[in-house]
């Protein structure tokens, strides 16, 4: 009885496999025939055509071989929000020696990203390793890690990493579980606890340099912000797209921020353009919490030979505020 | 010895008395208040909670962890007793399984309350990514719910058939329902064989599932870099904590049901003594892991972890930390170590202490860690440096607890909390010989 059963199952499997094979071969044959039919003529016409290849060589081809094809979509050069800019790897260098806590990076970022909550995307931290060492100011953006902890834990692929190094958020997909915020060791993510209320800001100082501010795409850091979803520093892909530096880079009066491309090995703060490798080597660049293995795309240059005394930045220091509310101008 | 009729009289479900009605109405009122608070939260956003960008999880999550932990009692604890054929379990298993089902269902509900966008719940399935611990939770929680339900339901079948017969004349509609749920149970040999086999399979299956559930719950925390969470100890630590919390909840509920339904003849001091020893084992295990978690880092903790531990032991959270350690662990352990402590009265106190201590213990696991990030908390309002639940959070959390209690109450109202058939069989066994099947 059992033997019989086994046999019939084997037969079934055997038949199934054969049938599958025949189908596969048949399919292949059919597709071959189809391509042949597509070519206008099977016979060589004898007429030759001169064509230029992509690398500039002139070649002669039988005119019967030439057929019309739909323009190939070149995925390597076409921009795709989730894929990013092809063959780029964006990095930032922050020179702590230059930071005077001017806070222009924070205010310009808040303005251009219509940050309306209490928690700015960029922060300038007052740092001091121990009581015996000198304090320094440390601007902190999103680290856009190569091994982002936030992306790993996202259950719905709402936050994602692109090939160009940017970590962005699709706030039309985010379910608001805040696991990414818990996972981020740099605590850079902010949550829209209530309706973002960006209309007020948007109406107040509508910025024309950003053409489509209401474009709902991760490209604009998901502008407009959505209640119950996560936001964060996005490295300004909307600006990069137009070959403009991120807002914090251009706004900084002290040239603290350098932005660039790791593949090109260049970074610029708008005034000077430097070789990334050399800069990091000469000035002993490091990354924040390197030991965690998140591989950030933001490098820091240590706060050596400070331009001004640390105390000079203290006048701007507000421990409990990082976003100016519309209506209250403190400047 | 009692005969079958008194057994039926004692064990079949009864209408709510005055106290039962007041209790149910009370629970319903809490639930309604919680629902109103939740609707308000959905409309206004989670700004109504006291969670903010640093304390990004609050009592919704710790309450979820508490429910998950409590659900451990029916799954693993009782399944093990079942498989090892410990006969003292008989009057307790059903209560344990009721607690489990109520707790795990509420765990599923609670985790959704924490979502910023509950309207996008389906994204968890549409865009599911397998490497996220939340996806693991999405898989394991429904699995646990299904298994816990079956583990409660299958052993119920003979009793449902008994109830159908019992209520035939007095309450025909109710009897009809029992009949439908009994799935034509007649108690034939073939049916018994199937039932026994199914129960055995589920009891075996629920052990790995229960352990996975607790572990995944722990991994929600230990897959982050956070101080206090990023620990390889977490999985085992959570399992032992769940063991304790579950047994504590079981003792508390058993005591109350025994008192209300006057089941002193069925749940005796002997059972409390056994449960007390079980609680003692659980408490000792948990104590071991607590020593691992909090005492050992004194030697090698890096600066950040030291700050975190100091805040627990002597800082902002010292009160809650020591409350959960002493009231939730050490005192109950001390009580059950003594023979006199394992009498019903003291055991009830120990059980209540364990339950309350366990709830706050989860709070202590979730909140302080979030408020000790690697980079300083700056540029946010002063209130964001601390966390204590808002009125909305309390109302909603109270409602989830009330829902769990209401589920338990309704089960007790409509189901025999002590297996009738099995008790009858066992008592018959005591009287006659041991030749018939159990």
Contacts between the chains, C-beta under 8 A, distances in Angstrom:
chain1	res1	chain2	res2	distance
A	106	B	379	7.9
A	118	B	52	7.8
A	118	B	380	5.6
A	118	B	381	5.6
A	118	B	384	7.3
A	119	B	52	7.9
A	119	B	53	4.8
A	119	B	379	6.8
A	119	B	380	5.2
A	119	B	384	7.8
A	120	B	379	5.9
A	123	B	378	6.1
A	123	B	379	5.0
A	124	B	379	8.0
A	125	B	375	6.0
A	125	B	376	5.7
A	125	B	378	5.7
A	126	B	376	7.3
A	126	B	378	6.9
A	127	B	376	7.6
A	140	B	375	6.6
A	149	B	224	6.9
A	149	B	225	6.2
A	152	B	131	6.0
A	152	B	132	7.3
A	152	B	223	7.7
A	153	B	131	8.0
A	153	B	132	5.2
A	153	B	133	6.5
A	153	B	134	7.3
A	153	B	223	6.3
A	153	B	224	7.3
A	154	B	129	6.7
A	154	B	132	6.0
A	155	B	124	5.9
A	155	B	128	6.7
A	155	B	129	6.0
A	155	B	132	4.0
A	155	B	134	3.8
A	155	B	135	4.9
A	155	B	138	7.2
A	156	B	120	7.9
A	156	B	123	4.5
A	156	B	124	6.3
A	156	B	126	7.8
A	156	B	127	4.2
A	156	B	128	7.1
A	156	B	129	6.8
A	157	B	127	5.1
A	157	B	129	5.2
A	158	B	123	7.8
A	158	B	127	7.6
A	173	B	120	7.3
A	173	B	123	5.9
A	173	B	127	6.3
A	174	B	116	7.6
A	174	B	117	6.6
A	174	B	120	7.6
A	175	B	115	5.6
A	175	B	116	7.0
A	175	B	117	5.0
A	175	B	120	4.6
A	175	B	121	7.1
A	175	B	123	5.3
A	175	B	124	6.7
A	176	B	46	7.8
A	176	B	115	5.3
A	176	B	116	1.9
A	176	B	117	4.3
A	176	B	120	7.7
A	177	B	114	7.1
A	177	B	115	5.9
A	177	B	116	7.3
A	177	B	134	6.0
A	178	B	56	4.6
A	178	B	57	6.5
A	178	B	114	7.9
A	178	B	116	6.9
A	179	B	132	7.2
A	179	B	133	7.6
A	179	B	134	5.9
A	179	B	220	7.6
A	181	B	53	6.9
A	181	B	56	4.7
A	182	B	56	6.1
A	182	B	57	6.5
A	182	B	224	5.2
A	182	B	226	6.7
A	182	B	370	7.0
A	183	B	223	7.3
A	183	B	224	4.6
A	183	B	225	7.1
A	185	B	224	8.0
A	185	B	225	4.1
A	185	B	226	7.6
A	185	B	373	7.7
A	185	B	374	5.3
A	186	B	374	7.0
A	186	B	375	6.0
A	187	B	53	7.6
A	187	B	54	6.8
A	187	B	373	4.3
A	187	B	374	7.2
A	187	B	375	5.7
A	187	B	377	7.7
A	189	B	53	7.2
A	190	B	53	5.2
A	191	B	46	7.8
A	191	B	52	7.8
A	191	B	53	5.7
A	191	B	56	6.5
A	191	B	116	6.9
A	192	B	45	7.2
A	192	B	116	7.7
A	193	B	45	5.6
A	193	B	46	5.2
A	193	B	47	4.1
A	193	B	49	7.9
A	193	B	51	7.5
A	193	B	52	6.8
A	194	B	44	6.1
A	194	B	45	4.0
A	194	B	46	7.8
A	194	B	47	3.7
A	195	B	44	8.0
A	195	B	45	6.3
A	227	B	45	4.8
A	227	B	116	7.6
A	228	B	45	5.9
A	228	B	46	6.8
A	228	B	115	7.7
A	228	B	116	3.2
A	228	B	117	4.4
A	229	B	116	6.2
A	229	B	117	6.5
A	289	B	374	6.1
A	292	B	225	5.5
A	294	B	225	7.9
A	318	B	379	7.1
A	319	B	378	6.1
A	319	B	379	7.5
A	320	B	379	7.4
A	320	B	380	6.7
A	320	B	381	5.3
A	320	B	382	5.1
A	321	B	379	6.4
A	321	B	381	7.5
A	322	B	378	7.6
A	322	B	379	3.0
A	322	B	380	6.8
